[in-house]
Amino acid sequence: MTFTNARTAVEVVDWRRRVFALYAAVRQAESAEEAHELWRIERDELMLHHPATALSAGDRTLFEGLPIASYDPQWRFELPILPAEPGGFDFETGTDGIVPFERIGTVEIPDAGSLDVWRLKSYGGGLFIPVRDALAGRPGGTYGGGRYLIDTIKGADLGSDAAAGTIVLDFNFAYNPSCAYDPAWACPLAQPGNVLSVAVPVGEMYAGAKG
């Protein structure tokens, strides 16, 4: 059991190392379209071949690529983080105990609505921005629990400007949490302040029904 746990831990570490490297390459790409294609290819590679994938062996056998929409530059923004009322929530995991999140601000998405920006109050203090849109749970739409835009503690970081107080949000890079593919994973999902009433037809979609 100890050896199995150690091997699993090493696999997860390698997954995260590769995700950090991928997003570093994404931030350095010459164009957003080039970055998105790199992201799509590497995410397919990880999901299909990496031992820490959330896909089951059966799903990998039938895998033909994640359902990722074509790049649309209209869904890329660099936005200021605006003040927000204090707030927070606690997320209970099966392995890490209770993970507390603190709302540190909001971002206003042009013609779409606002999203809360969360900070993990434990083990590293990363930024976390999930999103649930009007396509959530619909056939051929997006995952019912919402997707992740930013999760810096796991490497999903499209860039920011500390001096200007802005952050890059590109919905083309929205991706499904691991629990979308395997319910054994525990994933914090979109809170009420992270729900948009508009459809967001870019990023990783969801082939499974309902979510």
C-alpha atoms as an extended CHARMM CRD file, in Angstrom:
* protein
*
       211  EXT
         1         1  MET       CA              0.0000000000        0.0000000000        0.0000000000  PROA      1               0.0000000000
         2         2  THR       CA              2.8060000000        2.4220000000        0.8920000000  PROA      2               0.0000000000
         3         3  PHE       CA              4.5920000000        1.7710000000       -2.4150000000  PROA      3               0.0000000000
         4         4  THR       CA              1.3270000000        2.2360000000       -4.3220000000  PROA      4               0.0000000000
         5         5  ASN       CA              0.6710000000        5.5500000000       -2.5590000000  PROA      5               0.0000000000
         6         6  ALA       CA              4.2100000000        6.7240000000       -3.2670000000  PROA      6               0.0000000000
         7         7  ARG       CA              3.9420000000        5.8310000000       -6.9370000000  PROA      7               0.0000000000
         8         8  THR       CA              0.5950000000        7.6280000000       -7.2510000000  PROA      8               0.0000000000
         9         9  ALA       CA              2.0580000000       10.7180000000       -5.5610000000  PROA      9               0.0000000000
        10        10  VAL       CA              5.0050000000       10.7660000000       -7.9680000000  PROA      10              0.0000000000
        11        11  GLU       CA              2.6330000000       10.4490000000      -10.9360000000  PROA      11              0.0000000000
        12        12  VAL       CA              0.5800000000       13.4200000000       -9.7320000000  PROA      12              0.0000000000
        13        13  VAL       CA              3.7420000000       15.4620000000       -9.1990000000  PROA      13              0.0000000000
        14        14  ASP       CA              4.8230000000       14.6990000000      -12.7650000000  PROA      14              0.0000000000
        15        15  TRP       CA              1.3860000000       15.6740000000      -14.0980000000  PROA      15              0.0000000000
        16        16  ARG       CA              1.5680000000       19.0220000000      -12.3400000000  PROA      16              0.0000000000
        17        17  ARG       CA              5.1390000000       19.5870000000      -13.4860000000  PROA      17              0.0000000000
        18        18  ARG       CA              4.0280000000       19.0940000000      -17.0790000000  PROA      18              0.0000000000
        19        19  VAL       CA              1.0250000000       21.4050000000      -16.6390000000  PROA      19              0.0000000000
        20        20  PHE       CA              3.2440000000       24.1660000000      -15.2230000000  PROA      20              0.0000000000
        21        21  ALA       CA              5.6090000000       23.7420000000      -18.1800000000  PROA      21              0.0000000000
        22        22  LEU       CA              2.7170000000       23.7840000000      -20.6360000000  PROA      22              0.0000000000
        23        23  TYR       CA              1.2830000000       27.0510000000      -19.3250000000  PROA      23              0.0000000000
        24        24  ALA       CA              4.7650000000       28.6040000000      -19.2990000000  PROA      24              0.0000000000
        25        25  ALA       CA              4.9830000000       27.7570000000      -23.0110000000  PROA      25              0.0000000000
        26        26  VAL       CA              1.4630000000       29.0950000000      -23.5510000000  PROA      26              0.0000000000
        27        27  ARG       CA              2.4010000000       32.4530000000      -22.0240000000  PROA      27              0.0000000000
        28        28  GLN       CA              5.4960000000       32.6800000000      -24.2300000000  PROA      28              0.0000000000
        29        29  ALA       CA              3.8240000000       31.7090000000      -27.5200000000  PROA      29              0.0000000000
        30        30  GLU       CA              3.9480000000       34.2200000000      -30.3740000000  PROA      30              0.0000000000
        31        31  SER       CA              0.1640000000       34.2970000000      -30.7610000000  PROA      31              0.0000000000
        32        32  ALA       CA             -2.8760000000       33.2850000000      -28.7630000000  PROA      32              0.0000000000
        33        33  GLU       CA             -3.9360000000       30.9170000000      -31.5410000000  PROA      33              0.0000000000
        34        34  GLU       CA             -0.5440000000       29.1710000000      -31.4870000000  PROA      34              0.0000000000
        35        35  ALA       CA             -0.7320000000       28.9550000000      -27.7050000000  PROA      35              0.0000000000
        36        36  HSD       CA             -4.1960000000       27.4260000000      -27.8770000000  PROA      36              0.0000000000
        37        37  GLU       CA             -3.1420000000       24.7640000000      -30.3840000000  PROA      37              0.0000000000
        38        38  LEU       CA             -0.1690000000       23.8330000000      -28.1980000000  PROA      38              0.0000000000
        39        39  TRP       CA             -2.4720000000       23.6350000000      -25.1760000000  PROA      39              0.0000000000
        40        40  ARG       CA             -4.9550000000       21.4190000000      -27.0280000000  PROA      40              0.0000000000
        41        41  ILE       CA             -2.2890000000       19.0090000000      -28.2480000000  PROA      41              0.0000000000
        42        42  GLU       CA             -0.5880000000       18.6760000000      -24.8770000000  PROA      42              0.0000000000
        43        43  ARG       CA             -3.8520000000       18.3310000000      -22.9710000000  PROA      43              0.0000000000
        44        44  ASP       CA             -4.8780000000       15.4990000000      -25.3060000000  PROA      44              0.0000000000
        45        45  GLU       CA             -1.4720000000       13.8610000000      -24.7640000000  PROA      45              0.0000000000
        46        46  LEU       CA             -1.7390000000       14.0890000000      -20.9850000000  PROA      46              0.0000000000
        47        47  MET       CA             -5.2970000000       12.8160000000      -20.8390000000  PROA      47              0.0000000000
        48        48  LEU       CA             -4.5760000000        9.8900000000      -23.1530000000  PROA      48              0.0000000000
        49        49  HSD       CA             -1.1730000000        8.7040000000      -21.9690000000  PROA      49              0.0000000000
        50        50  HSD       CA             -0.2800000000       10.0640000000      -18.5320000000  PROA      50              0.0000000000
        51        51  PRO       CA             -0.7480000000        7.6450000000      -15.6010000000  PROA      51              0.0000000000
        52        52  ALA       CA             -2.4090000000       10.4030000000      -13.5420000000  PROA      52              0.0000000000
        53        53  THR       CA             -5.1450000000       10.9920000000      -16.1260000000  PROA      53              0.0000000000
        54        54  ALA       CA             -8.7420000000       11.1800000000      -14.9560000000  PROA      54              0.0000000000
        55        55  LEU       CA             -9.8240000000        9.0740000000      -17.9430000000  PROA      55              0.0000000000
        56        56  SER       CA            -10.5960000000        5.4060000000      -17.3360000000  PROA      56              0.0000000000
        57        57  ALA       CA             -8.8820000000        2.6860000000      -19.3630000000  PROA      57              0.0000000000
        58        58  GLY       CA            -12.1060000000        2.2420000000      -21.3460000000  PROA      58              0.0000000000
        59        59  ASP       CA            -12.3600000000        5.9470000000      -22.1010000000  PROA      59              0.0000000000
        60        60  ARG       CA             -8.7450000000        6.0080000000      -23.2730000000  PROA      60              0.0000000000
        61        61  THR       CA             -9.4000000000        3.1350000000      -25.6640000000  PROA      61              0.0000000000
        62        62  LEU       CA            -12.1010000000        5.1690000000      -27.4040000000  PROA      62              0.0000000000
        63        63  PHE       CA            -10.3330000000        8.5270000000      -27.0520000000  PROA      63              0.0000000000
        64        64  GLU       CA            -10.1690000000       10.6810000000      -30.1880000000  PROA      64              0.0000000000
        65        65  GLY       CA             -9.2990000000       13.9780000000      -28.5350000000  PROA      65              0.0000000000
        66        66  LEU       CA            -10.9770000000       16.2920000000      -26.0650000000  PROA      66              0.0000000000
        67        67  PRO       CA            -13.9380000000       18.2910000000      -27.4230000000  PROA      67              0.0000000000
        68        68  ILE       CA            -12.1900000000       21.6540000000      -27.5650000000  PROA      68              0.0000000000
        69        69  ALA       CA            -13.7690000000       24.4290000000      -29.6360000000  PROA      69              0.0000000000
        70        70  SER       CA            -11.8460000000       26.4130000000      -32.2290000000  PROA      70              0.0000000000
        71        71  TYR       CA            -10.0770000000       29.5270000000      -30.9940000000  PROA      71              0.0000000000
        72        72  ASP       CA            -12.1250000000       32.7380000000      -30.9030000000  PROA      72              0.0000000000
        73        73  PRO       CA            -10.1070000000       35.8820000000      -30.0200000000  PROA      73              0.0000000000
        74        74  GLN       CA            -13.2500000000       37.6850000000      -28.8590000000  PROA      74              0.0000000000
        75        75  TRP       CA            -13.1400000000       35.5920000000      -25.6640000000  PROA      75              0.0000000000
        76        76  ARG       CA             -9.6750000000       36.7470000000      -24.5830000000  PROA      76              0.0000000000
        77        77  PHE       CA             -9.4240000000       39.5800000000      -22.0290000000  PROA      77              0.0000000000
        78        78  GLU       CA             -6.9190000000       41.3030000000      -19.7680000000  PROA      78              0.0000000000
        79        79  LEU       CA             -8.9690000000       42.7150000000      -16.9280000000  PROA      79              0.0000000000
        80        80  PRO       CA             -8.4650000000       44.5500000000      -13.6390000000  PROA      80              0.0000000000
        81        81  ILE       CA             -9.3480000000       42.7490000000      -10.4370000000  PROA      81              0.0000000000
        82        82  LEU       CA            -11.9670000000       44.9610000000       -8.8040000000  PROA      82              0.0000000000
        83        83  PRO       CA            -12.8210000000       45.1910000000       -5.0940000000  PROA      83              0.0000000000
        84        84  ALA       CA            -15.5290000000       42.8810000000       -3.7760000000  PROA      84              0.0000000000
        85        85  GLU       CA            -17.3580000000       42.2240000000       -0.5340000000  PROA      85              0.0000000000
        86        86  PRO       CA            -15.4500000000       39.8350000000        1.7360000000  PROA      86              0.0000000000
        87        87  GLY       CA            -16.5730000000       36.2490000000        1.3900000000  PROA      87              0.0000000000
        88        88  GLY       CA            -15.3830000000       32.7040000000        1.3270000000  PROA      88              0.0000000000
        89        89  PHE       CA            -16.2200000000       29.0390000000        1.2630000000  PROA      89              0.0000000000
        90        90  ASP       CA            -14.7060000000       25.8270000000        2.5740000000  PROA      90              0.0000000000
        91        91  PHE       CA            -14.2580000000       22.8490000000        0.3010000000  PROA      91              0.0000000000
        92        92  GLU       CA            -13.9570000000       19.4240000000        1.8560000000  PROA      92              0.0000000000
        93        93  THR       CA            -11.7170000000       16.9900000000        0.0070000000  PROA      93              0.0000000000
        94        94  GLY       CA            -11.0720000000       13.3270000000        0.6050000000  PROA      94              0.0000000000
        95        95  THR       CA             -7.2900000000       13.7300000000        0.7890000000  PROA      95              0.0000000000
        96        96  ASP       CA             -6.4080000000       17.3140000000        1.7260000000  PROA      96              0.0000000000
        97        97  GLY       CA             -9.0370000000       17.9250000000        4.3840000000  PROA      97              0.0000000000
        98        98  ILE       CA            -10.9350000000       21.2010000000        4.2790000000  PROA      98              0.0000000000
        99        99  VAL       CA             -9.5380000000       23.7260000000        1.7830000000  PROA      99              0.0000000000
       100       100  PRO       CA            -10.6220000000       27.3220000000        2.5090000000  PROA      100             0.0000000000
       101       101  PHE       CA            -11.1290000000       29.8980000000       -0.2480000000  PROA      101             0.0000000000
       102       102  GLU       CA            -11.3010000000       33.6840000000        0.2030000000  PROA      102             0.0000000000
       103       103  ARG       CA            -12.9350000000       36.0770000000       -2.2710000000  PROA      103             0.0000000000
       104       104  ILE       CA            -10.3900000000       38.7810000000       -3.0780000000  PROA      104             0.0000000000
       105       105  GLY       CA            -12.1760000000       40.5850000000       -5.9010000000  PROA      105             0.0000000000
       106       106  THR       CA            -14.1810000000       40.3300000000       -9.0910000000  PROA      106             0.0000000000
       107       107  VAL       CA            -13.5640000000       40.6990000000      -12.8060000000  PROA      107             0.0000000000
       108       108  GLU       CA            -16.1210000000       42.2290000000      -15.1580000000  PROA      108             0.0000000000
       109       109  ILE       CA            -16.3530000000       40.2970000000      -18.4280000000  PROA      109             0.0000000000
       110       110  PRO       CA            -17.5250000000       42.6080000000      -21.2550000000  PROA      110             0.0000000000
       111       111  ASP       CA            -21.0790000000       41.7630000000      -22.3770000000  PROA      111             0.0000000000
       112       112  ALA       CA            -21.0660000000       38.6140000000      -20.2160000000  PROA      112             0.0000000000
       113       113  GLY       CA            -21.1700000000       39.4080000000      -16.4970000000  PROA      113             0.0000000000
       114       114  SER       CA            -18.8340000000       39.2170000000      -13.5310000000  PROA      114             0.0000000000
       115       115  LEU       CA            -16.7990000000       36.4420000000      -11.9430000000  PROA      115             0.0000000000
       116       116  ASP       CA            -15.5060000000       36.2080000000       -8.4100000000  PROA      116             0.0000000000
       117       117  VAL       CA            -11.7590000000       35.8130000000       -7.9500000000  PROA      117             0.0000000000
       118       118  TRP       CA            -10.7990000000       33.4100000000       -5.1620000000  PROA      118             0.0000000000
       119       119  ARG       CA             -7.5710000000       32.8950000000       -3.2390000000  PROA      119             0.0000000000
       120       120  LEU       CA             -6.6740000000       29.6350000000       -1.5660000000  PROA      120             0.0000000000
       121       121  LYS       CA             -6.0210000000       30.4540000000        2.0740000000  PROA      121             0.0000000000
       122       122  SER       CA             -3.8710000000       27.3650000000        2.6020000000  PROA      122             0.0000000000
       123       123  TYR       CA             -0.7920000000       25.6410000000        1.0860000000  PROA      123             0.0000000000
       124       124  GLY       CA              0.3720000000       28.1820000000       -1.4220000000  PROA      124             0.0000000000
       125       125  GLY       CA             -2.3210000000       30.8180000000       -1.7800000000  PROA      125             0.0000000000
       126       126  GLY       CA             -3.0170000000       30.4160000000       -5.4900000000  PROA      126             0.0000000000
       127       127  LEU       CA             -5.7230000000       32.2170000000       -7.4720000000  PROA      127             0.0000000000
       128       128  PHE       CA             -8.8010000000       30.2620000000       -8.5420000000  PROA      128             0.0000000000
       129       129  ILE       CA            -11.4540000000       31.3670000000      -11.0720000000  PROA      129             0.0000000000
       130       130  PRO       CA            -14.0640000000       28.7970000000      -12.1100000000  PROA      130             0.0000000000
       131       131  VAL       CA            -16.9440000000       29.5610000000      -14.4710000000  PROA      131             0.0000000000
       132       132  ARG       CA            -20.3330000000       28.0320000000      -15.1740000000  PROA      132             0.0000000000
       133       133  ASP       CA            -22.1020000000       29.3330000000      -18.2790000000  PROA      133             0.0000000000
       134       134  ALA       CA            -25.5090000000       28.9890000000      -19.9320000000  PROA      134             0.0000000000
       135       135  LEU       CA            -24.4080000000       25.8690000000      -21.8320000000  PROA      135             0.0000000000
       136       136  ALA       CA            -23.6800000000       23.9550000000      -18.6140000000  PROA      136             0.0000000000
       137       137  GLY       CA            -25.3820000000       20.5760000000      -18.4520000000  PROA      137             0.0000000000
       138       138  ARG       CA            -26.8450000000       20.8110000000      -21.9570000000  PROA      138             0.0000000000
       139       139  PRO       CA            -26.1950000000       18.0860000000      -24.5400000000  PROA      139             0.0000000000
       140       140  GLY       CA            -23.0920000000       19.0680000000      -26.4690000000  PROA      140             0.0000000000
       141       141  GLY       CA            -22.5580000000       21.9670000000      -24.0720000000  PROA      141             0.0000000000
       142       142  THR       CA            -20.2470000000       22.4570000000      -21.1140000000  PROA      142             0.0000000000
       143       143  TYR       CA            -19.7780000000       20.4870000000      -17.9240000000  PROA      143             0.0000000000
       144       144  GLY       CA            -22.6980000000       20.9650000000      -15.5540000000  PROA      144             0.0000000000
       145       145  GLY       CA            -20.5170000000       21.7840000000      -12.5680000000  PROA      145             0.0000000000
       146       146  GLY       CA            -18.5800000000       24.4240000000      -14.4660000000  PROA      146             0.0000000000
       147       147  ARG       CA            -15.0590000000       24.7060000000      -15.8320000000  PROA      147             0.0000000000
       148       148  TYR       CA            -11.7950000000       26.2200000000      -14.6270000000  PROA      148             0.0000000000
       149       149  LEU       CA            -10.2840000000       29.3520000000      -16.1660000000  PROA      149             0.0000000000
       150       150  ILE       CA             -7.4930000000       29.9070000000      -13.6630000000  PROA      150             0.0000000000
       151       151  ASP       CA             -6.0690000000       27.6150000000      -10.9900000000  PROA      151             0.0000000000
       152       152  THR       CA             -2.5390000000       28.8550000000      -10.3820000000  PROA      152             0.0000000000
       153       153  ILE       CA             -1.7370000000       26.4040000000       -7.6010000000  PROA      153             0.0000000000
       154       154  LYS       CA             -2.0870000000       23.6510000000      -10.2390000000  PROA      154             0.0000000000
       155       155  GLY       CA             -0.2380000000       25.6130000000      -12.9290000000  PROA      155             0.0000000000
       156       156  ALA       CA             -3.2190000000       26.9320000000      -14.9290000000  PROA      156             0.0000000000
       157       157  ASP       CA             -2.0290000000       30.5270000000      -15.1990000000  PROA      157             0.0000000000
       158       158  LEU       CA             -2.4000000000       32.6220000000      -18.3620000000  PROA      158             0.0000000000
       159       159  GLY       CA             -0.5450000000       35.6330000000      -16.9850000000  PROA      159             0.0000000000
       160       160  SER       CA             -1.0660000000       38.7620000000      -14.9330000000  PROA      160             0.0000000000
       161       161  ASP       CA              0.3800000000       42.2200000000      -14.3770000000  PROA      161             0.0000000000
       162       162  ALA       CA              1.0230000000       42.8000000000      -10.6900000000  PROA      162             0.0000000000
       163       163  ALA       CA              1.7500000000       46.5130000000      -11.1560000000  PROA      163             0.0000000000
       164       164  ALA       CA             -1.4500000000       47.1510000000      -13.1030000000  PROA      164             0.0000000000
       165       165  GLY       CA             -3.5400000000       44.7430000000      -11.0260000000  PROA      165             0.0000000000
       166       166  THR       CA             -4.7960000000       42.9250000000      -14.1300000000  PROA      166             0.0000000000
       167       167  ILE       CA             -5.1430000000       39.2660000000      -15.0280000000  PROA      167             0.0000000000
       168       168  VAL       CA             -5.4370000000       37.4890000000      -18.3750000000  PROA      168             0.0000000000
       169       169  LEU       CA             -8.6760000000       35.5400000000      -18.7860000000  PROA      169             0.0000000000
       170       170  ASP       CA             -9.0320000000       33.5950000000      -22.0030000000  PROA      170             0.0000000000
       171       171  PHE       CA            -12.1660000000       31.4700000000      -22.1080000000  PROA      171             0.0000000000
       172       172  ASN       CA            -10.6860000000       29.4760000000      -24.9880000000  PROA      172             0.0000000000
       173       173  PHE       CA             -8.5340000000       27.8110000000      -22.3100000000  PROA      173             0.0000000000
       174       174  ALA       CA            -11.4580000000       26.9270000000      -20.0070000000  PROA      174             0.0000000000
       175       175  TYR       CA            -11.0790000000       23.2630000000      -19.0950000000  PROA      175             0.0000000000
       176       176  ASN       CA            -13.0600000000       20.5990000000      -17.2970000000  PROA      176             0.0000000000
       177       177  PRO       CA            -12.0560000000       19.5970000000      -13.7730000000  PROA      177             0.0000000000
       178       178  SER       CA            -10.9920000000       15.9980000000      -13.2370000000  PROA      178             0.0000000000
       179       179  CYS       CA            -14.3200000000       15.1160000000      -11.6100000000  PROA      179             0.0000000000
       180       180  ALA       CA            -16.0120000000       15.6930000000      -14.9870000000  PROA      180             0.0000000000
       181       181  TYR       CA            -14.3280000000       12.4830000000      -16.1320000000  PROA      181             0.0000000000
       182       182  ASP       CA            -13.9690000000       10.5140000000      -12.8960000000  PROA      182             0.0000000000
       183       183  PRO       CA            -16.2920000000       11.0530000000       -9.8920000000  PROA      183             0.0000000000
       184       184  ALA       CA            -13.5730000000        9.7040000000       -7.5960000000  PROA      184             0.0000000000
       185       185  TRP       CA            -11.9340000000       13.1390000000       -7.8590000000  PROA      185             0.0000000000
       186       186  ALA       CA            -13.1640000000       15.9040000000       -5.5490000000  PROA      186             0.0000000000
       187       187  CYS       CA            -13.2670000000       19.2820000000       -7.3130000000  PROA      187             0.0000000000
       188       188  PRO       CA            -14.3650000000       22.7030000000       -6.0460000000  PROA      188             0.0000000000
       189       189  LEU       CA            -16.9990000000       23.8930000000       -8.4950000000  PROA      189             0.0000000000
       190       190  ALA       CA            -18.3520000000       27.2720000000       -9.5820000000  PROA      190             0.0000000000
       191       191  GLN       CA            -19.8820000000       29.2860000000       -6.7540000000  PROA      191             0.0000000000
       192       192  PRO       CA            -22.9460000000       31.5540000000       -7.3240000000  PROA      192             0.0000000000
       193       193  GLY       CA            -20.6180000000       34.4740000000       -8.1200000000  PROA      193             0.0000000000
       194       194  ASN       CA            -18.9730000000       32.4540000000      -10.8630000000  PROA      194             0.0000000000
       195       195  VAL       CA            -22.0710000000       31.7830000000      -12.9470000000  PROA      195             0.0000000000
       196       196  LEU       CA            -22.6300000000       33.6050000000      -16.2390000000  PROA      196             0.0000000000
       197       197  SER       CA            -26.0850000000       33.8510000000      -17.8270000000  PROA      197             0.0000000000
       198       198  VAL       CA            -24.5920000000       33.8610000000      -21.3400000000  PROA      198             0.0000000000
       199       199  ALA       CA            -23.3180000000       30.9380000000      -23.3770000000  PROA      199             0.0000000000
       200       200  VAL       CA            -19.5430000000       30.5590000000      -23.5750000000  PROA      200             0.0000000000
       201       201  PRO       CA            -19.0610000000       28.3850000000      -26.6950000000  PROA      201             0.0000000000
       202       202  VAL       CA            -15.2670000000       28.1480000000      -26.4880000000  PROA      202             0.0000000000
       203       203  GLY       CA            -12.7920000000       26.1060000000      -24.4810000000  PROA      203             0.0000000000
       204       204  GLU       CA            -13.2010000000       22.4740000000      -23.5280000000  PROA      204             0.0000000000
       205       205  MET       CA            -16.7590000000       21.2810000000      -24.0090000000  PROA      205             0.0000000000
       206       206  TYR       CA            -18.3340000000       18.1880000000      -22.4500000000  PROA      206             0.0000000000
       207       207  ALA       CA            -19.2150000000       15.0990000000      -24.4460000000  PROA      207             0.0000000000
       208       208  GLY       CA            -20.8780000000       13.3820000000      -21.4700000000  PROA      208             0.0000000000
       209       209  ALA       CA            -24.5090000000       14.3010000000      -20.9160000000  PROA      209             0.0000000000
       210       210  LYS       CA            -25.7110000000       16.1890000000      -17.9350000000  PROA      210             0.0000000000
       211       211  GLY       CA            -22.6820000000       16.7780000000      -15.6970000000  PROA      211             0.0000000000
